[in-house]
Amino acid sequence: MLSSRERSRLRTRAAPLALMLNARRRPSARTRRRSPRDLAAVAVTAMAAGAALEYFLDPRNGRRRRHLVRDRTQAAVRRRNRVIRRQTHYEAGKVAGLAHTLTHRDHGPSDLDDVSLVRKVESELFRDRTLPKGEISINADRGIVVLRGQIDDAEEIKRIEHAVHKIAGVRDVENLLHHSSLPAPASRPHGGPGAAKDHDETHH
């Protein structure tokens, strides 16, 4: 319970707010016609403001309450800033990873000779145990991987080509895989000096 002196002090501190809420210009006809709902809204606002003042200006607990609200607000701001920093770092990591992938693919052909590229493609492609290794021949010509062999599943032919395209260092793919009932497609000329370096191996 507040003493009479404390209540008097709170009323003195709340007086400016009461004056602001009660200050009015000369009533107009529109003001005199305010509805009970408008008056109730003003009264609720005044009561809420008065309660807030009494809560935060209480001589006994007001300072502690103000500090508590301040600390909670600062903690919320710090949590929000941490979330923003984590999200920013995550997005920056994604961009850096994409840039690294594109750079690696762009410089892959110059880093590997054709024999090394063929070995890399074989190693990565045939990790898929479902692929018929013995039916696929892989060659390379200046970064262009040439696939030859007979595969009776058209979808599997497309899947193999797509998988080879994704391997870093592969500049292009010439897919000459075909159904056993069809003749082998003709290889297109790759242009430029030098012959293609073949690396035909039978896989068991």
mmCIF file of the C-alpha atoms, coordinates in Angstrom:
data_MODEL
# 
_entry.id   MODEL 
# 
loop_
_atom_site.group_PDB 
_atom_site.id 
_atom_site.type_symbol 
_atom_site.label_atom_id 
_atom_site.label_alt_id 
_atom_site.label_comp_id 
_atom_site.label_asym_id 
_atom_site.label_entity_id 
_atom_site.label_seq_id 
_atom_site.pdbx_PDB_ins_code 
_atom_site.Cartn_x 
_atom_site.Cartn_y 
_atom_site.Cartn_z 
_atom_site.occupancy 
_atom_site.B_iso_or_equiv 
_atom_site.pdbx_formal_charge 
_atom_site.auth_seq_id 
_atom_site.auth_comp_id 
_atom_site.auth_asym_id 
_atom_site.auth_atom_id 
_atom_site.pdbx_PDB_model_num 
ATOM 1   C CA . MET A 1 1   ? 0.000   0.000   0.000   1.00 0.00 ? 1   MET A CA 1 
ATOM 2   C CA . LEU A 1 2   ? 1.223   3.492   -0.851  1.00 0.00 ? 2   LEU A CA 1 
ATOM 3   C CA . SER A 1 3   ? 1.340   6.117   1.850   1.00 0.00 ? 3   SER A CA 1 
ATOM 4   C CA . SER A 1 4   ? -0.531  9.375   1.434   1.00 0.00 ? 4   SER A CA 1 
ATOM 5   C CA . ARG A 1 5   ? 2.758   11.127  0.710   1.00 0.00 ? 5   ARG A CA 1 
ATOM 6   C CA . GLU A 1 6   ? 3.651   8.662   -2.074  1.00 0.00 ? 6   GLU A CA 1 
ATOM 7   C CA . ARG A 1 7   ? 0.178   8.937   -3.610  1.00 0.00 ? 7   ARG A CA 1 
ATOM 8   C CA . SER A 1 8   ? 0.489   12.706  -3.547  1.00 0.00 ? 8   SER A CA 1 
ATOM 9   C CA . ARG A 1 9   ? 3.873   12.476  -5.259  1.00 0.00 ? 9   ARG A CA 1 
ATOM 10  C CA . LEU A 1 10  ? 2.483   10.205  -7.984  1.00 0.00 ? 10  LEU A CA 1 
ATOM 11  C CA . ARG A 1 11  ? -0.425  12.573  -8.577  1.00 0.00 ? 11  ARG A CA 1 
ATOM 12  C CA . THR A 1 12  ? 2.020   15.453  -8.859  1.00 0.00 ? 12  THR A CA 1 
ATOM 13  C CA . ARG A 1 13  ? 4.084   13.543  -11.452 1.00 0.00 ? 13  ARG A CA 1 
ATOM 14  C CA . ALA A 1 14  ? 0.981   12.512  -13.396 1.00 0.00 ? 14  ALA A CA 1 
ATOM 15  C CA . ALA A 1 15  ? -0.417  16.042  -13.426 1.00 0.00 ? 15  ALA A CA 1 
ATOM 16  C CA . PRO A 1 16  ? 1.274   17.099  -16.728 1.00 0.00 ? 16  PRO A CA 1 
ATOM 17  C CA . LEU A 1 17  ? -0.191  14.085  -18.514 1.00 0.00 ? 17  LEU A CA 1 
ATOM 18  C CA . ALA A 1 18  ? -3.613  14.794  -17.114 1.00 0.00 ? 18  ALA A CA 1 
ATOM 19  C CA . LEU A 1 19  ? -3.334  18.388  -18.299 1.00 0.00 ? 19  LEU A CA 1 
ATOM 20  C CA . MET A 1 20  ? -2.362  17.192  -21.785 1.00 0.00 ? 20  MET A CA 1 
ATOM 21  C CA . LEU A 1 21  ? -5.286  14.777  -21.943 1.00 0.00 ? 21  LEU A CA 1 
ATOM 22  C CA . ASN A 1 22  ? -7.771  17.314  -20.615 1.00 0.00 ? 22  ASN A CA 1 
ATOM 23  C CA . ALA A 1 23  ? -6.501  20.241  -22.701 1.00 0.00 ? 23  ALA A CA 1 
ATOM 24  C CA . ARG A 1 24  ? -9.113  21.175  -25.266 1.00 0.00 ? 24  ARG A CA 1 
ATOM 25  C CA . ARG A 1 25  ? -9.793  23.971  -27.650 1.00 0.00 ? 25  ARG A CA 1 
ATOM 26  C CA . ARG A 1 26  ? -13.114 25.671  -27.546 1.00 0.00 ? 26  ARG A CA 1 
ATOM 27  C CA . PRO A 1 27  ? -15.657 22.899  -28.090 1.00 0.00 ? 27  PRO A CA 1 
ATOM 28  C CA . SER A 1 28  ? -17.063 22.799  -31.571 1.00 0.00 ? 28  SER A CA 1 
ATOM 29  C CA . ALA A 1 29  ? -20.367 21.340  -32.625 1.00 0.00 ? 29  ALA A CA 1 
ATOM 30  C CA . ARG A 1 30  ? -18.521 18.248  -33.861 1.00 0.00 ? 30  ARG A CA 1 
ATOM 31  C CA . THR A 1 31  ? -16.781 17.809  -30.493 1.00 0.00 ? 31  THR A CA 1 
ATOM 32  C CA . ARG A 1 32  ? -20.040 18.098  -28.598 1.00 0.00 ? 32  ARG A CA 1 
ATOM 33  C CA . ARG A 1 33  ? -21.472 15.314  -30.734 1.00 0.00 ? 33  ARG A CA 1 
ATOM 34  C CA . ARG A 1 34  ? -18.780 12.719  -29.811 1.00 0.00 ? 34  ARG A CA 1 
ATOM 35  C CA . SER A 1 35  ? -20.183 9.279   -29.297 1.00 0.00 ? 35  SER A CA 1 
ATOM 36  C CA . PRO A 1 36  ? -19.904 7.356   -26.018 1.00 0.00 ? 36  PRO A CA 1 
ATOM 37  C CA . ARG A 1 37  ? -17.480 4.985   -27.764 1.00 0.00 ? 37  ARG A CA 1 
ATOM 38  C CA . ASP A 1 38  ? -15.069 7.855   -28.504 1.00 0.00 ? 38  ASP A CA 1 
ATOM 39  C CA . LEU A 1 39  ? -15.279 9.058   -24.923 1.00 0.00 ? 39  LEU A CA 1 
ATOM 40  C CA . ALA A 1 40  ? -14.672 5.539   -23.637 1.00 0.00 ? 40  ALA A CA 1 
ATOM 41  C CA . ALA A 1 41  ? -11.588 5.208   -25.863 1.00 0.00 ? 41  ALA A CA 1 
ATOM 42  C CA . VAL A 1 42  ? -10.166 8.462   -24.479 1.00 0.00 ? 42  VAL A CA 1 
ATOM 43  C CA . ALA A 1 43  ? -10.860 7.318   -20.930 1.00 0.00 ? 43  ALA A CA 1 
ATOM 44  C CA . VAL A 1 44  ? -9.168  3.943   -21.492 1.00 0.00 ? 44  VAL A CA 1 
ATOM 45  C CA . THR A 1 45  ? -6.122  5.670   -22.990 1.00 0.00 ? 45  THR A CA 1 
ATOM 46  C CA . ALA A 1 46  ? -5.886  8.018   -20.030 1.00 0.00 ? 46  ALA A CA 1 
ATOM 47  C CA . MET A 1 47  ? -6.236  5.151   -17.569 1.00 0.00 ? 47  MET A CA 1 
ATOM 48  C CA . ALA A 1 48  ? -3.562  3.106   -19.343 1.00 0.00 ? 48  ALA A CA 1 
ATOM 49  C CA . ALA A 1 49  ? -1.173  6.055   -19.387 1.00 0.00 ? 49  ALA A CA 1 
ATOM 50  C CA . GLY A 1 50  ? -1.812  6.713   -15.724 1.00 0.00 ? 50  GLY A CA 1 
ATOM 51  C CA . ALA A 1 51  ? -1.265  3.075   -14.831 1.00 0.00 ? 51  ALA A CA 1 
ATOM 52  C CA . ALA A 1 52  ? 2.003   3.050   -16.800 1.00 0.00 ? 52  ALA A CA 1 
ATOM 53  C CA . LEU A 1 53  ? 3.193   6.153   -15.004 1.00 0.00 ? 53  LEU A CA 1 
ATOM 54  C CA . GLU A 1 54  ? 2.263   4.713   -11.637 1.00 0.00 ? 54  GLU A CA 1 
ATOM 55  C CA . TYR A 1 55  ? 4.012   1.450   -12.524 1.00 0.00 ? 55  TYR A CA 1 
ATOM 56  C CA . PHE A 1 56  ? 7.278   3.034   -13.649 1.00 0.00 ? 56  PHE A CA 1 
ATOM 57  C CA . LEU A 1 57  ? 7.348   5.997   -11.234 1.00 0.00 ? 57  LEU A CA 1 
ATOM 58  C CA . ASP A 1 58  ? 6.605   4.028   -8.095  1.00 0.00 ? 58  ASP A CA 1 
ATOM 59  C CA . PRO A 1 59  ? 9.152   5.366   -5.558  1.00 0.00 ? 59  PRO A CA 1 
ATOM 60  C CA . ARG A 1 60  ? 9.752   1.900   -4.161  1.00 0.00 ? 60  ARG A CA 1 
ATOM 61  C CA . ASN A 1 61  ? 9.885   -0.342  -7.254  1.00 0.00 ? 61  ASN A CA 1 
ATOM 62  C CA . GLY A 1 62  ? 9.799   2.057   -10.205 1.00 0.00 ? 62  GLY A CA 1 
ATOM 63  C CA . ARG A 1 63  ? 13.547  2.148   -10.791 1.00 0.00 ? 63  ARG A CA 1 
ATOM 64  C CA . ARG A 1 64  ? 13.853  -1.635  -10.717 1.00 0.00 ? 64  ARG A CA 1 
ATOM 65  C CA . ARG A 1 65  ? 10.938  -1.979  -13.133 1.00 0.00 ? 65  ARG A CA 1 
ATOM 66  C CA . ARG A 1 66  ? 12.420  0.551   -15.552 1.00 0.00 ? 66  ARG A CA 1 
ATOM 67  C CA . HIS A 1 67  ? 15.751  -1.261  -15.501 1.00 0.00 ? 67  HIS A CA 1 
ATOM 68  C CA . LEU A 1 68  ? 14.006  -4.608  -16.033 1.00 0.00 ? 68  LEU A CA 1 
ATOM 69  C CA . VAL A 1 69  ? 12.142  -3.336  -19.107 1.00 0.00 ? 69  VAL A CA 1 
ATOM 70  C CA . ARG A 1 70  ? 15.342  -1.766  -20.443 1.00 0.00 ? 70  ARG A CA 1 
ATOM 71  C CA . ASP A 1 71  ? 17.319  -4.986  -19.980 1.00 0.00 ? 71  ASP A CA 1 
ATOM 72  C CA . ARG A 1 72  ? 14.644  -7.110  -21.636 1.00 0.00 ? 72  ARG A CA 1 
ATOM 73  C CA . THR A 1 73  ? 14.448  -4.738  -24.594 1.00 0.00 ? 73  THR A CA 1 
ATOM 74  C CA . GLN A 1 74  ? 18.219  -4.764  -25.051 1.00 0.00 ? 74  GLN A CA 1 
ATOM 75  C CA . ALA A 1 75  ? 18.290  -8.567  -24.808 1.00 0.00 ? 75  ALA A CA 1 
ATOM 76  C CA . ALA A 1 76  ? 15.593  -8.842  -27.496 1.00 0.00 ? 76  ALA A CA 1 
ATOM 77  C CA . VAL A 1 77  ? 17.548  -6.505  -29.773 1.00 0.00 ? 77  VAL A CA 1 
ATOM 78  C CA . ARG A 1 78  ? 20.730  -8.570  -29.255 1.00 0.00 ? 78  ARG A CA 1 
ATOM 79  C CA . ARG A 1 79  ? 18.888  -11.818 -30.070 1.00 0.00 ? 79  ARG A CA 1 
ATOM 80  C CA . ARG A 1 80  ? 17.477  -10.290 -33.231 1.00 0.00 ? 80  ARG A CA 1 
ATOM 81  C CA . ASN A 1 81  ? 20.921  -9.048  -34.280 1.00 0.00 ? 81  ASN A CA 1 
ATOM 82  C CA . ARG A 1 82  ? 22.382  -12.546 -33.756 1.00 0.00 ? 82  ARG A CA 1 
ATOM 83  C CA . VAL A 1 83  ? 19.683  -14.063 -35.961 1.00 0.00 ? 83  VAL A CA 1 
ATOM 84  C CA . ILE A 1 84  ? 20.367  -11.487 -38.678 1.00 0.00 ? 84  ILE A CA 1 
ATOM 85  C CA . ARG A 1 85  ? 24.133  -12.122 -38.511 1.00 0.00 ? 85  ARG A CA 1 
ATOM 86  C CA . ARG A 1 86  ? 23.653  -15.906 -38.764 1.00 0.00 ? 86  ARG A CA 1 
ATOM 87  C CA . GLN A 1 87  ? 21.330  -15.506 -41.744 1.00 0.00 ? 87  GLN A CA 1 
ATOM 88  C CA . THR A 1 88  ? 23.771  -13.113 -43.418 1.00 0.00 ? 88  THR A CA 1 
ATOM 89  C CA . HIS A 1 89  ? 26.677  -15.535 -42.927 1.00 0.00 ? 89  HIS A CA 1 
ATOM 90  C CA . TYR A 1 90  ? 24.577  -18.404 -44.288 1.00 0.00 ? 90  TYR A CA 1 
ATOM 91  C CA . GLU A 1 91  ? 23.625  -16.498 -47.446 1.00 0.00 ? 91  GLU A CA 1 
ATOM 92  C CA . ALA A 1 92  ? 27.220  -15.312 -47.919 1.00 0.00 ? 92  ALA A CA 1 
ATOM 93  C CA . GLY A 1 93  ? 28.395  -18.920 -47.636 1.00 0.00 ? 93  GLY A CA 1 
ATOM 94  C CA . LYS A 1 94  ? 25.945  -20.037 -50.315 1.00 0.00 ? 94  LYS A CA 1 
ATOM 95  C CA . VAL A 1 95  ? 27.143  -17.295 -52.675 1.00 0.00 ? 95  VAL A CA 1 
ATOM 96  C CA . ALA A 1 96  ? 30.804  -18.152 -51.998 1.00 0.00 ? 96  ALA A CA 1 
ATOM 97  C CA . GLY A 1 97  ? 30.124  -21.840 -52.619 1.00 0.00 ? 97  GLY A CA 1 
ATOM 98  C CA . LEU A 1 98  ? 28.386  -21.113 -55.918 1.00 0.00 ? 98  LEU A CA 1 
ATOM 99  C CA . ALA A 1 99  ? 31.232  -18.842 -57.020 1.00 0.00 ? 99  ALA A CA 1 
ATOM 100 C CA . HIS A 1 100 ? 33.770  -21.550 -56.134 1.00 0.00 ? 100 HIS A CA 1 
ATOM 101 C CA . THR A 1 101 ? 31.826  -24.155 -58.120 1.00 0.00 ? 101 THR A CA 1 
ATOM 102 C CA . LEU A 1 102 ? 31.577  -21.937 -61.202 1.00 0.00 ? 102 LEU A CA 1 
ATOM 103 C CA . THR A 1 103 ? 35.256  -20.986 -61.002 1.00 0.00 ? 103 THR A CA 1 
ATOM 104 C CA . HIS A 1 104 ? 36.253  -24.619 -60.590 1.00 0.00 ? 104 HIS A CA 1 
ATOM 105 C CA . ARG A 1 105 ? 34.215  -25.686 -63.612 1.00 0.00 ? 105 ARG A CA 1 
ATOM 106 C CA . ASP A 1 106 ? 35.578  -22.825 -65.737 1.00 0.00 ? 106 ASP A CA 1 
ATOM 107 C CA . HIS A 1 107 ? 39.189  -23.720 -64.993 1.00 0.00 ? 107 HIS A CA 1 
ATOM 108 C CA . GLY A 1 108 ? 38.758  -27.506 -64.890 1.00 0.00 ? 108 GLY A CA 1 
ATOM 109 C CA . PRO A 1 109 ? 39.723  -28.252 -68.522 1.00 0.00 ? 109 PRO A CA 1 
ATOM 110 C CA . SER A 1 110 ? 43.050  -26.442 -68.161 1.00 0.00 ? 110 SER A CA 1 
ATOM 111 C CA . ASP A 1 111 ? 43.911  -28.307 -64.961 1.00 0.00 ? 111 ASP A CA 1 
ATOM 112 C CA . LEU A 1 112 ? 43.500  -31.859 -66.315 1.00 0.00 ? 112 LEU A CA 1 
ATOM 113 C CA . ASP A 1 113 ? 44.874  -33.506 -69.432 1.00 0.00 ? 113 ASP A CA 1 
ATOM 114 C CA . ASP A 1 114 ? 42.475  -35.774 -71.304 1.00 0.00 ? 114 ASP A CA 1 
ATOM 115 C CA . VAL A 1 115 ? 43.807  -39.027 -69.827 1.00 0.00 ? 115 VAL A CA 1 
ATOM 116 C CA . SER A 1 116 ? 43.438  -37.683 -66.288 1.00 0.00 ? 116 SER A CA 1 
ATOM 117 C CA . LEU A 1 117 ? 39.985  -36.362 -67.107 1.00 0.00 ? 117 LEU A CA 1 
ATOM 118 C CA . VAL A 1 118 ? 38.864  -39.770 -68.407 1.00 0.00 ? 118 VAL A CA 1 
ATOM 119 C CA . ARG A 1 119 ? 40.087  -41.448 -65.249 1.00 0.00 ? 119 ARG A CA 1 
ATOM 120 C CA . LYS A 1 120 ? 38.265  -38.888 -63.115 1.00 0.00 ? 120 LYS A CA 1 
ATOM 121 C CA . VAL A 1 121 ? 35.018  -39.346 -65.061 1.00 0.00 ? 121 VAL A CA 1 
ATOM 122 C CA . GLU A 1 122 ? 35.259  -43.126 -64.768 1.00 0.00 ? 122 GLU A CA 1 
ATOM 123 C CA . SER A 1 123 ? 35.938  -42.915 -61.056 1.00 0.00 ? 123 SER A CA 1 
ATOM 124 C CA . GLU A 1 124 ? 32.994  -40.611 -60.331 1.00 0.00 ? 124 GLU A CA 1 
ATOM 125 C CA . LEU A 1 125 ? 30.520  -42.034 -62.838 1.00 0.00 ? 125 LEU A CA 1 
ATOM 126 C CA . PHE A 1 126 ? 30.965  -45.680 -61.870 1.00 0.00 ? 126 PHE A CA 1 
ATOM 127 C CA . ARG A 1 127 ? 30.375  -45.005 -58.198 1.00 0.00 ? 127 ARG A CA 1 
ATOM 128 C CA . ASP A 1 128 ? 26.824  -45.746 -59.282 1.00 0.00 ? 128 ASP A CA 1 
ATOM 129 C CA . ARG A 1 129 ? 26.868  -49.553 -59.103 1.00 0.00 ? 129 ARG A CA 1 
ATOM 130 C CA . THR A 1 130 ? 23.742  -49.806 -61.251 1.00 0.00 ? 130 THR A CA 1 
ATOM 131 C CA . LEU A 1 131 ? 25.540  -48.605 -64.378 1.00 0.00 ? 131 LEU A CA 1 
ATOM 132 C CA . PRO A 1 132 ? 26.806  -51.284 -66.827 1.00 0.00 ? 132 PRO A CA 1 
ATOM 133 C CA . LYS A 1 133 ? 30.520  -50.467 -66.700 1.00 0.00 ? 133 LYS A CA 1 
ATOM 134 C CA . GLY A 1 134 ? 31.473  -53.022 -69.338 1.00 0.00 ? 134 GLY A CA 1 
ATOM 135 C CA . GLU A 1 135 ? 29.081  -51.478 -71.873 1.00 0.00 ? 135 GLU A CA 1 
ATOM 136 C CA . ILE A 1 136 ? 30.412  -47.914 -71.700 1.00 0.00 ? 136 ILE A CA 1 
ATOM 137 C CA . SER A 1 137 ? 33.619  -46.609 -73.291 1.00 0.00 ? 137 SER A CA 1 
ATOM 138 C CA . ILE A 1 138 ? 34.852  -43.174 -72.216 1.00 0.00 ? 138 ILE A CA 1 
ATOM 139 C CA . ASN A 1 139 ? 37.286  -41.013 -74.205 1.00 0.00 ? 139 ASN A CA 1 
ATOM 140 C CA . ALA A 1 140 ? 38.254  -37.337 -74.007 1.00 0.00 ? 140 ALA A CA 1 
ATOM 141 C CA . ASP A 1 141 ? 39.430  -34.758 -76.513 1.00 0.00 ? 141 ASP A CA 1 
ATOM 142 C CA . ARG A 1 142 ? 40.598  -31.423 -75.046 1.00 0.00 ? 142 ARG A CA 1 
ATOM 143 C CA . GLY A 1 143 ? 38.031  -31.517 -72.243 1.00 0.00 ? 143 GLY A CA 1 
ATOM 144 C CA . ILE A 1 144 ? 35.191  -32.948 -74.356 1.00 0.00 ? 144 ILE A CA 1 
ATOM 145 C CA . VAL A 1 145 ? 34.145  -36.337 -72.983 1.00 0.00 ? 145 VAL A CA 1 
ATOM 146 C CA . VAL A 1 146 ? 32.979  -38.864 -75.595 1.00 0.00 ? 146 VAL A CA 1 
ATOM 147 C CA . LEU A 1 147 ? 30.661  -41.677 -74.467 1.00 0.00 ? 147 LEU A CA 1 
ATOM 148 C CA . ARG A 1 148 ? 30.338  -44.807 -76.605 1.00 0.00 ? 148 ARG A CA 1 
ATOM 149 C CA . GLY A 1 149 ? 28.519  -48.089 -76.101 1.00 0.00 ? 149 GLY A CA 1 
ATOM 150 C CA . GLN A 1 150 ? 25.191  -49.870 -76.279 1.00 0.00 ? 150 GLN A CA 1 
ATOM 151 C CA . ILE A 1 151 ? 22.544  -49.138 -73.637 1.00 0.00 ? 151 ILE A CA 1 
ATOM 152 C CA . ASP A 1 152 ? 19.013  -50.377 -74.242 1.00 0.00 ? 152 ASP A CA 1 
ATOM 153 C CA . ASP A 1 153 ? 17.377  -47.900 -71.854 1.00 0.00 ? 153 ASP A CA 1 
ATOM 154 C CA . ALA A 1 154 ? 16.922  -44.410 -73.334 1.00 0.00 ? 154 ALA A CA 1 
ATOM 155 C CA . GLU A 1 155 ? 16.337  -42.855 -69.903 1.00 0.00 ? 155 GLU A CA 1 
ATOM 156 C CA . GLU A 1 156 ? 19.569  -44.372 -68.608 1.00 0.00 ? 156 GLU A CA 1 
ATOM 157 C CA . ILE A 1 157 ? 21.470  -42.912 -71.576 1.00 0.00 ? 157 ILE A CA 1 
ATOM 158 C CA . LYS A 1 158 ? 20.185  -39.459 -70.642 1.00 0.00 ? 158 LYS A CA 1 
ATOM 159 C CA . ARG A 1 159 ? 21.004  -40.042 -66.978 1.00 0.00 ? 159 ARG A CA 1 
ATOM 160 C CA . ILE A 1 160 ? 24.596  -41.002 -67.787 1.00 0.00 ? 160 ILE A CA 1 
ATOM 161 C CA . GLU A 1 161 ? 25.087  -37.930 -69.975 1.00 0.00 ? 161 GLU A CA 1 
ATOM 162 C CA . HIS A 1 162 ? 23.660  -35.662 -67.283 1.00 0.00 ? 162 HIS A CA 1 
ATOM 163 C CA . ALA A 1 163 ? 25.926  -37.198 -64.627 1.00 0.00 ? 163 ALA A CA 1 
ATOM 164 C CA . VAL A 1 164 ? 29.050  -36.680 -66.765 1.00 0.00 ? 164 VAL A CA 1 
ATOM 165 C CA . HIS A 1 165 ? 28.097  -33.050 -67.455 1.00 0.00 ? 165 HIS A CA 1 
ATOM 166 C CA . LYS A 1 166 ? 28.112  -32.399 -63.698 1.00 0.00 ? 166 LYS A CA 1 
ATOM 167 C CA . ILE A 1 167 ? 31.711  -33.590 -63.181 1.00 0.00 ? 167 ILE A CA 1 
ATOM 168 C CA . ALA A 1 168 ? 34.151  -30.736 -62.645 1.00 0.00 ? 168 ALA A CA 1 
ATOM 169 C CA . GLY A 1 169 ? 36.629  -30.366 -65.507 1.00 0.00 ? 169 GLY A CA 1 
ATOM 170 C CA . VAL A 1 170 ? 34.264  -31.625 -68.217 1.00 0.00 ? 170 VAL A CA 1 
ATOM 171 C CA . ARG A 1 171 ? 33.938  -28.956 -70.909 1.00 0.00 ? 171 ARG A CA 1 
ATOM 172 C CA . ASP A 1 172 ? 31.302  -30.767 -72.947 1.00 0.00 ? 172 ASP A CA 1 
ATOM 173 C CA . VAL A 1 173 ? 29.848  -34.246 -73.542 1.00 0.00 ? 173 VAL A CA 1 
ATOM 174 C CA . GLU A 1 174 ? 29.433  -36.043 -76.862 1.00 0.00 ? 174 GLU A CA 1 
ATOM 175 C CA . ASN A 1 175 ? 26.971  -38.817 -76.182 1.00 0.00 ? 175 ASN A CA 1 
ATOM 176 C CA . LEU A 1 176 ? 27.267  -41.652 -78.717 1.00 0.00 ? 176 LEU A CA 1 
ATOM 177 C CA . LEU A 1 177 ? 25.542  -44.247 -76.517 1.00 0.00 ? 177 LEU A CA 1 
ATOM 178 C CA . HIS A 1 178 ? 22.788  -46.000 -78.453 1.00 0.00 ? 178 HIS A CA 1 
ATOM 179 C CA . HIS A 1 179 ? 20.269  -48.843 -78.390 1.00 0.00 ? 179 HIS A CA 1 
ATOM 180 C CA . SER A 1 180 ? 21.619  -52.199 -79.505 1.00 0.00 ? 180 SER A CA 1 
ATOM 181 C CA . SER A 1 181 ? 19.107  -52.336 -82.360 1.00 0.00 ? 181 SER A CA 1 
ATOM 182 C CA . LEU A 1 182 ? 20.341  -49.044 -83.817 1.00 0.00 ? 182 LEU A CA 1 
ATOM 183 C CA . PRO A 1 183 ? 23.623  -48.159 -85.539 1.00 0.00 ? 183 PRO A CA 1 
ATOM 184 C CA . ALA A 1 184 ? 26.153  -46.112 -83.589 1.00 0.00 ? 184 ALA A CA 1 
ATOM 185 C CA . PRO A 1 185 ? 25.876  -42.344 -84.168 1.00 0.00 ? 185 PRO A CA 1 
ATOM 186 C CA . ALA A 1 186 ? 28.670  -40.668 -86.102 1.00 0.00 ? 186 ALA A CA 1 
ATOM 187 C CA . SER A 1 187 ? 31.152  -38.700 -84.034 1.00 0.00 ? 187 SER A CA 1 
ATOM 188 C CA . ARG A 1 188 ? 31.228  -34.990 -84.743 1.00 0.00 ? 188 ARG A CA 1 
ATOM 189 C CA . PRO A 1 189 ? 34.563  -33.271 -85.481 1.00 0.00 ? 189 PRO A CA 1 
ATOM 190 C CA . HIS A 1 190 ? 35.907  -31.345 -82.503 1.00 0.00 ? 190 HIS A CA 1 
ATOM 191 C CA . GLY A 1 191 ? 38.188  -29.124 -84.564 1.00 0.00 ? 191 GLY A CA 1 
ATOM 192 C CA . GLY A 1 192 ? 41.655  -27.849 -83.768 1.00 0.00 ? 192 GLY A CA 1 
ATOM 193 C CA . PRO A 1 193 ? 44.993  -29.600 -84.168 1.00 0.00 ? 193 PRO A CA 1 
ATOM 194 C CA . GLY A 1 194 ? 45.833  -32.907 -82.571 1.00 0.00 ? 194 GLY A CA 1 
ATOM 195 C CA . ALA A 1 195 ? 44.095  -36.207 -82.393 1.00 0.00 ? 195 ALA A CA 1 
ATOM 196 C CA . ALA A 1 196 ? 41.715  -37.312 -79.681 1.00 0.00 ? 196 ALA A CA 1 
ATOM 197 C CA . LYS A 1 197 ? 43.274  -39.168 -76.820 1.00 0.00 ? 197 LYS A CA 1 
ATOM 198 C CA . ASP A 1 198 ? 41.428  -42.404 -76.350 1.00 0.00 ? 198 ASP A CA 1 
ATOM 199 C CA . HIS A 1 199 ? 41.271  -44.303 -73.105 1.00 0.00 ? 199 HIS A CA 1 
ATOM 200 C CA . ASP A 1 200 ? 39.220  -47.376 -73.956 1.00 0.00 ? 200 ASP A CA 1 
ATOM 201 C CA . GLU A 1 201 ? 39.064  -49.904 -71.150 1.00 0.00 ? 201 GLU A CA 1 
ATOM 202 C CA . THR A 1 202 ? 36.888  -52.905 -70.559 1.00 0.00 ? 202 THR A CA 1 
ATOM 203 C CA . HIS A 1 203 ? 35.375  -52.872 -67.035 1.00 0.00 ? 203 HIS A CA 1 
ATOM 204 C CA . HIS A 1 204 ? 34.515  -56.061 -65.265 1.00 0.00 ? 204 HIS A CA 1 
# 
